[in-house]
């Protein structure tokens, strides 16, 4: 397996798998937090309506 950030080999059982180190894990977390990663598929309308109904309750 390769680290998704730096592409180094990761040997199982690695403590930070699938990352090679805590540094790469934190870089990935920062990418999610900053909006660099997004989920490209919108929710189907029935699911988004259910979420909105749950938030209103």
DODREN-601370 format. One record per residue: x, y, z of N, C-alpha, C, O in turn; residue number from 1. Coordinates in steps of 0.001 Angstrom, whole numbers, always signed. Layout:
<recs>
n_xx|n_yy|n_zz|ca_xx|ca_yy|ca_zz|c_xx|c_yy|c_zz|o_xx|o_yy|o_zz|i
X|Y|Z|X|Y|Z|X|Y|Z|X|Y|Z|NUM;
...
</recs>
This chain:
<recs>
n_xx|n_yy|n_zz|ca_xx|ca_yy|ca_zz|c_xx|c_yy|c_zz|o_xx|o_yy|o_zz|i
+851|-1158|+0|+0|+0|+0|+906|+1233|+0|+2000|+1206|+565|1;
+448|+2309|-633|+1210|+3562|-680|+460|+4652|+67|-770|+4707|+41|2;
+1209|+5514|+729|+648|+6656|+1436|-22|+7579|+408|+607|+7922|-593|3;
-1277|+7990|+627|-1954|+8838|-350|-1384|+10256|-437|-1681|+10974|-1392|4;
-583|+10669|+527|-17|+12017|+524|+1366|+12036|-123|+1577|+12763|-1093|5;
+2313|+11251|+396|+3700|+11311|-90|+4080|+10144|-999|+5159|+10145|-1592|6;
+3213|+9166|-1110|+3405|+7991|-1988|+4488|+7027|-1523|+4918|+6175|-2301|7;
+4944|+7139|-268|+5892|+6156|+268|+5154|+4856|+546|+3942|+4847|+761|8;
+5906|+3752|+537|+5316|+2465|+876|+4914|+2433|+2340|+5645|+2912|+3206|9;
+3748|+1865|+2609|+3251|+1694|+3981|+3147|+203|+4219|+2460|-505|+3483|10;
+3831|-275|+5249|+3838|-1695|+5576|+2822|-1939|+6682|+2845|-1268|+7713|11;
+1929|-2901|+6466|+945|-3263|+7486|+1625|-4033|+8604|+2550|-4782|+8290|12;
+1282|-3932|+9807|+319|-3023|+10407|+1005|-1721|+10800|+1727|-1674|+11796|13;
+789|-702|+10050|+1369|+615|+10334|+454|+1366|+11307|-769|+1297|+11178|14;
+1028|+2077|+12270|+194|+2766|+13262|-651|+3896|+12672|-1664|+4274|+13260|15;
-255|+4437|+11529|-997|+5551|+10930|-1653|+5160|+9608|-2061|+6031|+8839|16;
-1760|+3858|+9335|-2308|+3371|+8063|-3640|+4041|+7778|-4451|+4190|+8692|17;
-3890|+4442|+6563|-3137|+4175|+5348|-2004|+5163|+5093|-1401|+5141|+4019|18;
-1705|+6019|+6051|-637|+7003|+5902|+661|+6432|+6451|+649|+5505|+7261|19;
+1792|+6996|+6002|+3090|+6502|+6458|+3503|+7137|+7782|+4343|+6587|+8494|20;
+2927|+8279|+8118|+3329|+8976|+9339|+2194|+9861|+9842|+1204|+10089|+9147|21;
+2361|+10347|+11054|+1385|+11273|+11621|+1356|+12570|+10817|+303|+13193|+10681|22;
+2503|+12979|+10285|+2580|+14201|+9474|+1658|+14104|+8260|+889|+15026|+7990|23;
+1734|+12991|+7526|+880|+12810|+6349|-590|+12710|+6747|-1461|+13200|+6029|24;
-867|+12085|+7874|-2250|+11994|+8360|-2803|+13384|+8641|-3948|+13680|+8299|25;
-1992|+14239|+9263|-2436|+15599|+9566|-2577|+16458|+8310|-3464|+17309|+8239|26;
-1719|+16243|+7330|-1854|+16960|+6054|-3191|+16600|+5410|-3899|+17476|+4915|27;
-3534|+15317|+5416|-4803|+14873|+4846|-5984|+15474|+5606|-6952|+15925|+4992|28;
-5912|+15483|+6924|-6971|+16083|+7739|-7119|+17569|+7420|-8236|+18076|+7317|29;
-6006|+18260|+7267|-6039|+19671|+6902|-6653|+19904|+5538|-7350|+20897|+5330|30;
-6400|+18992|+4603|-7012|+19105|+3274|-8526|+18994|+3359|-9238|+19729|+2675|31;
-9030|+18088|+4187|-10476|+17971|+4371|-11031|+19227|+5041|-12063|+19753|+4625|32;
-10347|+19699|+6069|-10835|+20856|+6821|-10839|+22133|+5989|-11695|+22996|+6184|33;
-9894|+22261|+5070|-9809|+23475|+4259|-10724|+23438|+3038|-10877|+24447|+2349|34;
-11328|+22294|+2769|-12207|+22174|+1614|-11488|+21756|+347|-12071|+21806|-736|35;
-10225|+21340|+459|-9481|+20884|-713|-10086|+19592|-1270|-10003|+19337|-2472|36;
-10691|+18781|-408|-11385|+17572|-822|-12878|+17840|-709|-13334|+18448|+259|37;
-13628|+17391|-1688|-15083|+17520|-1634|-15712|+16230|-2144|-15096|+15490|-2910|38;
-16917|+15972|-1723|-17690|+14854|-2231|-18411|+15380|-3459|-19212|+16309|-3359|39;
-18135|+14793|-4619|-18601|+15362|-5872|-20042|+15014|-6237|-20643|+15691|-7071|40;
-20599|+13984|-5633|-21945|+13578|-5983|-22943|+14196|-5005|-22830|+13984|-3798|41;
-23920|+14959|-5509|-24916|+15527|-4605|-25824|+14442|-4033|-25999|+13384|-4636|42;
-26387|+14712|-2883|-27335|+13784|-2283|-28587|+13704|-3135|-29009|+14710|-3706|43;
-29191|+12525|-3233|-30494|+12447|-3903|-31499|+13318|-3143|-31364|+13498|-1932|44;
-32485|+13849|-3826|-33405|+14798|-3215|-34108|+14217|-1992|-34350|+14950|-1033|45;
-34443|+12938|-1989|-35133|+12353|-840|-34238|+12353|+395|-34718|+12590|+1504|46;
-32945|+12090|+218|-32029|+12095|+1355|-31804|+13508|+1874|-31771|+13716|+3087|47;
-31648|+14481|+985|-31414|+15851|+1430|-32648|+16405|+2138|-32514|+17168|+3094|48;
-33853|+16033|+1682|-35078|+16461|+2359|-35154|+15856|+3745|-35574|+16529|+4687|49;
-34752|+14584|+3896|-34775|+13927|+5207|-33811|+14624|+6158|-34140|+14832|+7326|50;
-32633|+14985|+5678|-31648|+15676|+6518|-32201|+17027|+6951|-32068|+17406|+8115|51;
-32822|+17759|+6022|-33403|+19052|+6364|-34517|+18890|+7398|-34621|+19697|+8322|52;
-35357|+17850|+7252|-36431|+17605|+8211|-35852|+17276|+9583|-36375|+17734|+10598|53;
-34771|+16484|+9627|-34132|+16153|+10893|-33552|+17392|+11570|-33601|+17507|+12795|54;
-33007|+18311|+10792|-32427|+19529|+11351|-33509|+20458|+11885|-33296|+21153|+12878|55;
-34656|+20476|+11237|-35754|+21336|+11681|-36419|+20820|+12946|-37013|+21596|+13695|56;
-36325|+19514|+13192|-37003|+18913|+14355|-36372|+19299|+15655|-36831|+18872|+16715|57;
</recs>
